[in-house]
């Protein structure tokens, strides 16, 4: 598995409604891409946003990065939404999880 860690900060006055609409559009698109596993986004305590994007292989990441609609969204991000961003890509060497309580509607998916 390959994880892309995308961190960003919004520009002052960025149109966050337009950003959210673009984010939904990009999620719908990436979810249909070969090798896509998941994406989770968080607001960090320092005011930045963090997105963890999981793919099966680095080739899948590169394919997504090069997708024409995603390239256009990246440019919009630089032009309209972000004052700063960073991208780190890492291969997962080891992973495990343990469910310690019975499954419930609020539990983490298996």
C-alpha positions in Angstrom: 0.0 0.0 0.0 1.1 3.6 -0.7 -0.1 6.5 1.4 -0.1 10.1 0.2 -0.1 12.7 3.0 -1.4 16.0 1.6 -1.1 19.0 4.0 -2.4 22.4 3.1 -3.5 25.8 4.4 -6.2 27.9 2.9 -5.6 31.4 1.5 -7.2 34.2 3.5 -10.6 34.7 1.9 -10.6 31.5 -0.1 -14.1 30.4 -1.3 -14.5 27.3 0.9 -17.9 26.4 -0.5 -16.2 26.2 -4.0 -13.4 24.2 -2.5 -15.8 21.8 -0.9 -17.7 21.3 -4.2 -14.4 20.6 -5.9 -13.4 18.2 -3.2 -16.6 16.2 -3.6 -16.1 16.1 -7.3 -12.5 14.9 -6.9 -13.6 12.2 -4.3 -16.2 10.8 -6.7 -13.5 10.7 -9.4 -10.7 9.2 -7.3 -13.0 6.6 -5.9 -13.5 5.1 -9.4 -9.7 5.0 -10.1 -7.9 1.6 -10.2 -5.9 1.0 -7.1 -7.7 3.6 -4.9 -8.3 2.3 -1.4 -9.4 5.2 0.8 -9.1 8.9 1.7 -9.6 10.5 5.1 -9.3 14.3 5.8 -8.7 16.1 9.1 -8.2 19.6 10.4 -4.9 19.7 12.2 -4.4 21.6 15.5 -2.0 24.1 13.7 -4.8 25.2 11.4 -3.7 23.2 8.4 -5.7 20.4 6.7 -4.4 16.9 6.4 -5.6 14.3 3.9 -4.4 10.7 4.0 -4.9 9.0 0.6 -4.3 5.3 0.3 -3.6 3.5 -3.0 -2.5 -0.1 -3.8 0.7 0.9 -5.7 2.8 3.9 -6.6 1.8 3.5 -10.2 -1.8 4.0 -9.1 -0.8 7.2 -7.3 1.1 8.5 -10.4 -1.9 7.7 -12.6 -4.2 9.7 -10.2 -1.7 12.5 -10.0 -1.7 12.7 -13.9 -5.4 12.5 -14.4 -6.5 15.5 -16.5 -9.4 16.5 -14.2 -7.2 16.1 -11.1 -4.5 18.2 -12.8 -7.0 21.0 -13.4 -8.1 20.7 -9.7 -4.5 20.9 -8.6 -4.1 24.1 -10.6 -7.3 25.6 -9.1 -5.9 24.7 -5.6 -2.7 26.7 -6.3 -4.6 29.6 -7.9 -7.6 29.9 -5.7 -7.5 27.9 -2.4 -4.0 27.2 -0.9 -1.5 29.5 0.7 0.8 26.5 1.2 0.8 22.8 0.7 3.1 19.8 0.9 2.8 16.2 -0.4 4.6 13.2 1.0 4.3 9.7 -0.5 5.3 6.7 1.5 5.1 2.9 1.1 3.6 1.0 4.0 6.0 -1.8 5.1 3.9 -3.1 7.9 0.3 -2.7 9.0 -2.1 -4.2 11.5 -5.3 -3.4 13.2 -7.2 -5.0 16.1 -10.8 -4.6 16.9 -11.2 -4.9 20.7 -14.9 -4.4 21.0 -17.8 -6.0 19.1 -18.8 -4.3 15.8 -21.4 -1.6 16.1 -22.7 1.1 13.7 -20.0 3.5 15.2 -17.1 1.1 14.9 -14.3 1.3 12.4 -15.0 -0.6 9.2 -13.2 -3.9 8.8 
